[in-house]
């Protein structure tokens, strides 16, 4: 009721202010280049005599309502170029149209619409026009985007860092913060996450061929969803209204991965045009099939014994991956009349991932080294120590899809503007029939025929080596590795869908100099996320089955891991002989229950916002209120071992106890904000902003999944969701200065500070209880106290047009961000320990040197992020960190004709690996290492 009262009061205020207001004229128009064919978004238009300013929308349109009759001067500029002026006569009533063509007839310097300079000009213009702190990347008029997917494209923006998966950019971190602290939208619709437990969207699912622009908004205004601390990432698809002539573009590409020695195809097509004078249609289709390989090493359970530092498990993993992307978009824009524009926009993206993983694993949990050092460990079964060698196969196929549909419009009535929309979005991840994994093992024990001895050298942090000194023949004999376990994913289905609707009303009041806008709006978001997992767990085979029955060969480069299973051998054999595999009812029941959950999240929001725009000053302020209601469903799942006592009864077999549970909670957040934009000079813009925001916990963290494994001795190990988790709540402060020192140039710098209350970490606890469930050891997500984030960012971008030929074709882009983010984690016995916030990098930078002149376009880019804390361990020594990452990419293009362009690209030239580690015992210790080598791409682009 409080929300309704606020909205009703605001509407009444707006209506009251409008009573008796004299109806005045209106100026509308469109700013375009290339003979009026290409709309220019972000162009600045000023009504000089009244000190009123506006910027053009994506379709190049602008509007000045409430203009008294008279003759006025329109001043227009784009990308820091020289401004142009034209006169316009406004009648006493009605609207006058004034279209503005730039770059024609010498009215303004040439407007470049294709290539790196076009991308830079658009970026500079939109950043300058923005209300807050915004970074933008756009396509040019030929449909060219700087990179291959959305995550890769934003990698080069100030303060933006991309976290890789299998060597490819996937999740976006802003100002070094956790990707889960961002929110992503497609055409204004919040994008759900296909993965089961998280909110962050893997943006490599979206091909850039379908995207017109990506805006990374680091400050918020009251009319925006407040669910971000890092940034709001807004992805916009193309609109037919951006052009006035038909357009079609196509791209054919082949890529080569050095690690896999395989070629991969890619193709895309996009189009736009006006079907009638009032109806525009735009869309596109993209297909990409990528084959690549990854060499991986993982270790865990680091210990010290007999002078040796060693890992209890060491795994050498050989990945062969095929990823297939299919994406499509379709948009309709309809000019219903002179005052109303309607739209319908849809986007669909499908991402298939077929992964084969062959693995050689040493399990040393039951062994103790007889000698060694800080970097070596020697094991010998003759000393009474038993160790196990495992060779297995993962054969997994999963499909992720993201679909969004939004319909809405804008109606302008005198000094009023009404915006309205309804949307539906759904993300899905499905896996069925995967084998993950099928395992074969051999145990080395004693001093007889099963004896074995192995030594490990950990002196190379990322690439530990091994040497089998006893039992080498048995170690390489595939027939000695017997089948002992297979897990079949009968179904893993994660679904995340959201219905939303919103309506806004804006009333403009003309002042002697400038305007005041009063805006009021409401929005509802109804979201449901669930995960259903069914696993068949087989722990035996009726007959003889060894690795020799399905032996293959690896393509692994770090160490010798043969013999391994052939990639497709196990699936074929399993389906042909399913009846001979022995199903474990207990393990099947347990594994199938532990991941299931459902969360309904409804968010109702309203806001009141005021905007003053006069002369050099723009001031935006107001308050937003969001009411959140969660309903959570899950289970308490206990696996109690044979011999344990339950309710006074000793169990004669392993038993699973399953108890459904549900929780609900409701909370309200009041979220004020204030933004200031001031043009200190014609080429200097100052900004400041303060806002409060809220980021809700990941669905997997609040899902009531309470998992316990109890041994026959009564020891209980648990892993719990926490329905009582509070959301992150943050105050955010930003201040920046931007100097548009020349045409297609900007030099900017800014500082930021965030105070985050109740940030979330996963903590390992001992000897306690949670929601009435006792445990000896458990992993539980908990709220920390208050975290502080502070830092600064700097950005320089320029086309070096002042240099003599041919150097005037050079372009440069440099940005750097420093982030200091830390907080305190509660300890079990009281007190706290200070940690850097997970996924926060202190230093990130990008350096790009480009050249574009005539038919040639070249670019060299380096992107860097420093190391960061990835996961919290039981102690500081066991915390998981990720090493710093520096990636080099090179792009080249050659334009044969106005319609044909050749291009090539080299990615990850330095073969930069991924490396995760912990800081002890006795120095840094490997947790995960991956290398991917470089990828080359070449192709042709056609535009008409």
FIZAGU-379846 format. One record per residue (C-alpha): residue in one letter; x, y, z. Coordinates in steps of 0.05 Angstrom, whole numbers, plus 5000, padded with zeros to 4 digits. Layout:
% residues N
AXYZ...
END
This chain:
% residues 944
X500050005000X505850475013X508250364941X501250514914X500651144956X507351404930X505251284857X498351584866X501152204900X506452294846X501352224790X496752724824X502553214833X504453154759X497153254738X496353844784X502554194758X499954114687X493254444701X492755094665X499355014629X499055364562X499654904503X505755074462X509254834399X514054264390X520454134350X521953424327X526953144278X532352654261X539852724257X543152304203X549252224159X550851924091X545352304055X540352174110X541051414107X544851294172X541751524238X546651824288X545351634360X548352074414X548652714373X547853334415X542253814395X541354494429X535754994425X540355584434X535656144453X532355734508X538555394535X535254714524X539254104504X537753394484X541152804452X538752354396X536051654407X538351024372X534151204311X537151904309X530752244333X530252834380X524553244410X523553914443X516453984473X513354604503X516655114457X513355794450X512156074380X518156414349X524556324310X530055914341X537055654327X538554914329X545854754342X548054034329X554753674341X557152954338X563352604364X566653234386X566553524316X564954244296X557754424310X552854654255X546855114262X540255194227X534055624239X527255354254X520455714258X515755444312X508255594302X503655794358X500655094358X502754434328X509454114314X514954294266X519853794237X527153964229X531553394203X538953514207X544053204158X551253194180X557353084138X553953324074X555953924032X561454134079X556654274137X561053864183X567353464178X566552794144X562352314186X565751644184X560551084186X564850464176X570650164214X574450304278X573551064272X565950974266X565850544328X570051064365X565851654342X559451304364X562551114431X564951824445X558252134427X553951664468X558551704528X558452464526X550852484521X549551994578X546352204643X551251814686X557851434682X557150994620X561750604574X559150414505X561249964448X557349984382X557149694313X558450114252X553750234194X556449604159X554349184218X561449074243X562548954317X569548974346X569448254371X566147574364X561547534425X558548024475X563447854531X569447954485X566748614459X566248954527X573148694548X576249334522X571749834559X574350224619X573649854684X570949224650X574348554659X572247884628X572947214663X574646654615X571845954609X575845454566X579846044539X573746444517X570947064549X564546894587X562847284650X563548044657X566648354719X566149114727X571249494767X574148834789X567848604825X564347934823X560147824759X554247654803X554048384824X552148584753X545548534717X544448434643X538648654598X536848514525X532449064495X530749294565X528848604591X532848314649X536247694622X535447054663X541346574674X541345874643X546045584696X542545274755X545045654816X547246354794X544547014771X550347244727X549147124653X554546794610X554447294554X558446864506X551646554490X549947194451X553247304383X555048034368X552247994297X545348084329X547348684372X547149434356X550349674420X552449484490X552149994546X555549884612X552050354661X556050444725X551250934759X543750864766X537751334762X531051194796X527750954732X532750374726X532449694760X536749754823X539549044824X546849204810X553049424847X558049324791X554149554730X547849474689X549749164622X544649354570X544748984503X540749284446X539048944380X538349314314X532249714292X529949864222X528950594241X536450684245X536750684169X532150954116X534650504060X534549744058X540849404085X543348694083X549948434108X553147744109X559447444138X562946784125X568746574169X573346004186X577445944250X583345504267X585345294338X592745124346X591544654404X586444224366X589144334295X581844394274X578044884231X571245164252X565845494209X561846124224X556746504184X551747064196X546747504160X543148124183X538248594150X533749204160X528849594118X522149944116X516649474094X511950074088X512550814103X510750644176X513149934188X520449754195X523349054200X530348864223X533548214243X539247734237X541747024242X548446744265X551646054266X558345854295X561245174308X567845194346X572444604359X578144674408X582144314461X584344474531X590044164572X588544194646X591843994712X588144004779X590343854850X587143864919X588243654991X595143945003X598743655064X605543585097X608442915119X615642655129X618643295103X614543275039X609043755015X604143384971X597043374943X592242814961X589342834890X592743024825X588943004759X591443094688X585343274644X584943264569X578843654542X576143614471X570444094462X565544274407X561244894418X555645074370X551945744373X545545904336X542446594346X536946994315X533447664326X527447994295X524648694308X518549074283X517849824292X511250144274X509750894270X502450854290X501651604281X505652234289X505652154365X505951404377X511350894361X510350154376X515349594375X515948844381X522848544391X525047834400X531747484407X533646754413X540446444425X542345714431X549045464457X550844724451X556844454487X559543754473X565343604520X569742994522X574542954580X579642404589X583142404656X589042084691X588142174767X592641974825X588841874890X593741894947X588741985005X590541315035X598041415026X603541805061X610041995026X616341655053X620742245034X620842904996X621543655003X617544294995X616944124920X617543364916X613942764945X615742024939X610641454951X612040704955X606740164967X612139724997X611940175058X604839955070X601740545034X596240414982X594740904926X589840884869X590541084796X584141264759X583141344684X576241584665X571841904611X566842474614X562042494555X557443084567X552643464522X548744064547X544544584513X543445294538X538045754509X536146474522X529746764492X526847464503X520647794474X518548504490X512848924463X511649654479X511350354455X511851094467X506251604461X507452354462X501652804481X503353534486X508253584544X507052864565X510852244545X508151554562X512650934558X509750244567X512149534555X511048804572X516248264566X517647534574X524547204580X526746494591X533446154599X534445414600X540144924609X538744194594X543143584598X540442874587X544142234573X551042484591X556142024622X559842414675X564242024688X565641294672X571541074715X576740524713X581740434769X587840044790X590340004862X597739954879X599239624945X604339184981X610738924951X608238384905X605138394836X600939004853X606739414880X607840114857X612040724871X611141424844X614642094853X611842784842X615443434826X611444064842X616944574828X613144814765X606845114797X602344994737X605244354710X607143844763X610543224736X610242494758X614941894751X612741174763X618940834789X615840164808X610139814772X611040194707X608639614664X602339534705X601240284705X601040284628X597039634622X589839814603X587239124622X589139224695X584239814701X577539534721X570939894714X568040114781X563340704771X558941054719X554341644730X549041764677X545542434678X538542214661X536242934666X539143594690X534244154675X535144864698X529745374679X529546114694X523646524668X520947204681X514647604663X515048354670X511048974655X512449704666X509350384653X512351084658X509551784650X513752404641X511353124643X515953674616X515654384643X518954924603X522855454641X525756104618X532255734609X531954984607X526654474629X524254064687X521653364677X517552994728X517352244716X513551704753X513150964739X511850264763X514449584745X512948864763X517748274753X515247574767X520947064764X521346314775X527845914775X528345164786X533144584778X531343854770X536943334772X536142584761X542442154761X543241404752X549141164793X552240504772X557640184816X558739504783X558339084720X555938374711X562138094676X569038314659X569939034637X576739384634X579739984601X582639534548X575539424521X574940154500X582040414497X583541044459X589041574453X589542264483X591942914451X594643174517X601043584516X602943694589X604442984610X603542264586X596542024606X595341434559X592040944561X585341304564X578241124541X576341284469X571841894466X565441554443X566740844466X563340854533X556641144510X555940624455X557840054501X553540294558X547240354517X548339674485X549539334552X545539754602X542439134634X549238884657X550939514696X549039494769X544840074793X546140334864X539240524890X542040904949X547041324911X542041444855X536841694904X541842144940X545142434878X538342564846X535642944905X541443394926X540843924872X533344004864X530144664884X525145204863X525145944878X519546434861X521847154864X516847724854X519348444853X514549034852X517649714842X515550434836X519351084830X518951834828X524352224790X525752944775X530353204722X532953914712X536454074647X538554784635X544755094605X550854704627X547454334684X543453694686X540953444753X537052794763X534452564829X529052154862X527351524898X525650814878X522350294922X522749544910X518649024946X521448314942X517647684957X521247004956X518246314961X523545764965X522745004959X527944464971X529543855013X533543615072X537343025044X541342565091X545541975070X546741555132X551840995129X550640275148X551940175222X549940875242X544340985292X538041345270X532441485321X535440945365X535640425310X542140165280X541740165204X543439525168X544839875102X546340565074X539840965075X537441625045X532542045086X528942585045X524643135077X521543685034X522344385063X519945075042X521145795065X518546475047X520547195062X518847905042X522948535047X522749255021X528349714999X528050464991X533250684941X534751424932X539451694880X542252354854X546252474791X549653114767X552353274698X555753944687X559054214624X564654624653X566754824583X564754654512X569454054514X569353874589X563953474624X563853364699X559552824732X557852614802X552852104828X550551754890X545551184892X543350614935X542549924904X540749214924X543348554896X539547934917X543247284933X544246754880X538346284875X542845694892X545046034956X538046154984X535145504959X533545065020X537944485001X540644175065X545443605049X548543155102X552842525097X553342145163X558541605174X557540975216X561441335271X556441905270X560942415238X556542895197X559043305138X554043795108X552944305053X547244785063X543445325026X541445915069X534346185059X535646715112X541247055071X540347805066X541648144999X547648574986X545749295000X550449844978X551550594977X555250784913X558951434899X562051654833X565552284808X568852374741X571452884691X571552804615X575453234567X573453174494X579953454470X578953364396X574453044345X573552294360X577552374424X576352344499X580752354561X577052184624X578251994696X574051834756X573751574827X568751114859X567050864928X562150324951X560050125020X556949425016X553049155074X551648405083X556048165025X555947405017X561546885023X561546125031X564445925098X566945255123X564245135194X565544595246X561644285304X555144665300X547944645275X544144995220X536645045217X536444515271X541044045232X547343835270X554043775234X561343645248X563544015186X559444415136X559744925079X554745485089X553746145051X553546705103X553047465104X559347835120X559248505155X560949115112X565649135053X568949755025X570549844951X574450434928X578550594866X579451014805X579250924730X582451294672X580851264598X583951564535X581351454465X583151834403X583651824328X590452154316X587952574257X593053124272X598952694251X601852764181X599952244129X600051654131X600451664208X593752034212X590451354207X592851154276X587851044333X589550934406X585550694465X588250624536X584550514601X586350314671X582350154733X584750074804X580049734854X581249624928X575549174953X575848825020X571348605077X571148225142X568847495148X565847255215X569846695247X566746105283X569646255351X568246995345X572147555313X573347665239X578747615186X579748105130X579247855058X579248164989X572248104959X571647474916X572947594841X575648294853X582048474815X586049064839X588749254771X585649194702X587849544638X586849524563X591549804510X589349834437X593250104378X589550144313X590750384243X585450544192X586650884126X584050734057X582449994050X586849784110X584549694182X589149394235X588549314310X593049044365X589948974434X592548764502X587848644561X590248514632X587248364699X591048224763X589947624807X583847554852X580747144908X576146624876X573446224935X574046245010X577345645044X577145405115X583245845129X587246385094X592245855071X586645465036X583346055001X583045964925X586346514884X586946614808X593446874778X593747494735X592047454661X594747824600X591847684531X594247944464X589647964403X590848224332X585648404280X586448594207X581448804152X582148974079X576549294039X576449053967X570349443946X564749833978X561149173988X566748664001X571648644059X576748104079X578648024151X583147604197X584247554271X589247224319X586747104391X590946964453X597547014416X601646904479X597946254498X596146574565X593846024614X588846024670X592045864738X588545784805X592445644869X592445684945X597746024988X600245425027X602945005056X610045225043X608645704986X603645734929X600145074913X596644884848X589144804846X587744874772X591745014709X589145064637X592245254571X588845344503X593945614454X592046124401X586246154352X586446454282X580446694242X579446924171X573547084128X569647554083X564248064098X559048284046X554548894054X549049164008
END
